Amino acid sequence: MRRDHSIATGTVHRLHIDSRVLADNFLGDAPRRIVDVYVPAGHDGRGLPLLVDLVGYTGGGPAHTNWKGLGESAPERLDRLIASGAMLPAVVAFPDCFTRLGGNQYVNSAVMGRWEDFLIDEMLPAVEQQFACGGTGRRGVFGKSSGGFGAMWHVLKRSDIWSAAACHSGDMAFDIVYLPDVYPALMTLEKHGGIEGFMRYFEAAKKPSDDDIHALMMLAMGATYDPAPDQYLGLRLPVDLDTGELIAERWHNWLAFDPVRLVDSHIDALKGLKGLYIDCGTLDQYNMIFGHRQLRNKLTAAGVPHRYEEFVDNHSSIDYRMDISLPFLAQALDR
């Protein structure tokens, strides 16, 4: 909610991208995607750095540009930060990457879709051509939770594209973050006769419970890290559905995406970044803090420049941390 109505208001433009890489995707999700683009007041975008917002699970980019009661939308936050001088002007893109499974991890998957390719090969050119912003050395990516994972994945794997990143409470240290949630998900799936029964129930339910949504989230992670196109909707978990025993091969596929494990082989890529910001709440209910400390220690030992912060809060409603990360990214990309 805008508190100071004297602040100059930026403009949010809505683009529609008819994706080729998402066409005929396994889940049947629409290949036509919205990308909201914020341009600061007094600018047309030309020559400004470009930041890309990857939202958390159950979200989509337009959720951050919508009006927000008793709080700030992302454009209102940007208006305030830029008008106060706390943040240099930047164009910010908010792509809609929502899926049938409730969200996205922003990687390529045979089941979820080619989301990394969509962002890099389709979304970025569309935004940069229309607004004459970004370009080599002038692109940053940020996000929270699943979006924080996405931001880390992209700078680890595609530092040729991205020059700065901010990760808020991102998914990492998968053995700590995901495994504890797999077993409650198993109990939920069993109530409905397994994965297919659960999905049919969920997609017909008028009011899914929190347990239902967490079970769906685990299936979404499986479809991302260990896709199985020969299974119902391509879904499986890294454990035996009856006994809960971990299936080593499947779990290995998940771990191949873990930023804490990936960082060791991508140190040079991270050293070339203009800026890397990482934070996490010390009360995070998904145990994210431990993976962040592991990552911090590896980055420090390897001499990777970064800014790391902890704050006393949990995993929820922490958009206020963008008051720190967004100015950091805009400043880094100004060099």
Secondary structure, DSSP 8 states (H G I E B T S, - for coil): --S-TTS---EEEEEEEE-STTTT-TT---SEEEEEEEE-TT--STT--EEEEE--TT--HHHHHS--TTS--HHHHHHHHHHHTSS---EEEEE----TTS---SSEETTTEEHHHIIIIIIHHHHHHHH----TT-EEEEEETHHHHHHHHHHHH-TTT-SEEEEES----HHHHTHHHHHHHHHHHHHTTSHHHHHHHHHH-SS--HHHHHHHHHHHHHHHHS--TTSGGG---SB-TTT--B-HHHHHHHHTT-HHHHGGG-HHHHHT-SEEEEEEETT-TT-HHHHHHHHHHHHHHHT---EEEEES--SSS-GGGHHHHHHHHHHHHT-
